[in-house]
Amino acid sequence: MKKLLPFVLFVAVMIFSTGCITYSTPVMPPQGLLFSSIQAPLDANADSTDFSNEKQGEASSTAILGLFAFGDASLNTAARDGGLTTVNHVDYSYQNILFFYQQFTIVAYGE
C-alpha cells in the first residue's frame, strides 16, 4: 500500500493539472480549483475599438475529465458564427467544474 500511494498522488496531480497551461492571454483572472467562470479579453488592443454597433460570434471547445476534448474555438469559426467580415477585438470565457468539465469560448466582435 505504501508503494501505491506515491503513484496515486502522481496520477491525481496530473489529472488536476490538465488544462491549467493550455492557453495564454494578456489578462488571466484568478481561477478557482473547484469552480471557475471567468470572462476576460483575449486581445488587449482596446484603444481603437468601437463598442457601439458591433456584431459578435462565438466558438467553443470542451474537455470532459481531462480525457476527451472536442470543439472548434477558432477565430474563423467565431467570425462565421456572427457573420463577421472584420474582427475588431476578441474576448474569452472559461468555465471549469472540478476539472471534470471545462469549456473555453472565444467571442469575436466586429462588423
C-alpha positions in Angstrom: 0.0 0.0 0.0 2.8 2.4 0.8 4.3 1.9 -2.7 1.0 2.6 -4.3 0.4 5.9 -2.6 3.1 7.9 -4.5 1.7 6.6 -7.8 -1.8 7.6 -6.8 -0.7 11.0 -5.8 1.2 11.5 -9.0 -1.8 10.5 -11.1 -4.1 12.8 -9.0 -1.7 15.8 -9.6 -1.5 15.0 -13.3 -5.3 14.9 -13.6 -5.9 18.1 -11.7 -3.2 20.0 -13.6 -4.5 19.3 -17.0 -5.9 22.3 -18.7 -4.0 24.7 -16.4 -1.5 25.8 -19.0 -3.3 25.2 -22.3 -3.7 28.9 -23.3 -2.0 32.2 -22.7 -3.8 35.5 -22.6 -2.9 39.2 -21.9 -5.3 39.1 -18.9 -5.6 36.0 -16.8 -8.2 36.4 -14.0 -7.8 34.2 -10.9 -9.1 30.7 -11.3 -10.7 28.6 -8.6 -9.7 25.0 -8.1 -13.2 23.7 -7.6 -15.2 26.1 -9.8 -14.3 28.9 -12.3 -16.4 31.0 -14.5 -14.5 34.0 -15.9 -14.5 36.4 -18.8 -11.6 38.4 -20.0 -10.0 40.0 -23.1 -8.1 37.8 -25.4 -6.9 40.8 -27.3 -5.6 43.7 -25.3 -5.8 46.4 -28.0 -8.9 48.2 -26.8 -7.7 51.7 -27.6 -9.1 51.9 -31.1 -12.1 49.6 -30.7 -15.6 51.0 -31.2 -18.0 49.1 -29.0 -21.2 50.9 -30.2 -22.6 48.8 -33.1 -20.7 45.6 -33.2 -21.9 42.1 -34.0 -20.5 39.1 -32.2 -19.8 35.5 -32.9 -18.8 32.7 -30.5 -16.8 29.5 -30.8 -16.1 26.9 -28.1 -14.2 23.8 -27.2 -14.9 21.5 -24.3 -13.0 18.9 -22.3 -14.5 16.1 -20.2 -12.5 14.6 -17.3 -9.3 15.9 -18.9 -9.5 12.8 -21.1 -11.8 13.9 -24.0 -11.6 17.3 -25.7 -13.6 18.4 -28.7 -14.9 21.6 -30.4 -13.6 24.4 -32.5 -12.6 27.5 -30.7 -11.0 29.1 -33.7 -11.4 32.8 -34.6 -12.6 31.8 -38.1 -15.5 29.8 -36.6 -16.4 32.7 -34.2 -16.4 35.1 -37.1 -18.6 32.8 -39.3 -21.0 32.3 -36.3 -21.5 36.1 -36.1 -21.4 36.8 -39.8 -18.3 39.0 -39.3 -16.1 40.1 -42.2 -13.9 42.2 -39.9 -12.9 41.3 -36.4 -12.1 44.3 -34.1 -11.3 42.5 -30.9 -11.7 39.2 -29.1 -12.7 38.2 -25.6 -12.8 34.8 -24.0 -14.7 33.0 -21.3 -13.5 29.9 -19.3 -15.6 27.6 -17.2 -14.2 24.8 -15.0 -16.1 22.5 -12.7 -13.7 20.3 -10.7 -11.7 19.7 -13.8 -14.4 17.2 -14.8 -15.9 19.7 -17.2 -14.0 22.6 -18.9 -15.2 24.9 -21.6 -13.2 27.6 -23.4 -15.1 30.1 -25.6 -13.9 32.9 -27.7 -16.2 35.8 -28.6 -15.2 37.8 -31.6 -16.6 41.3 -32.1 -16.7 43.2 -35.4 -18.6 44.1 -38.5 
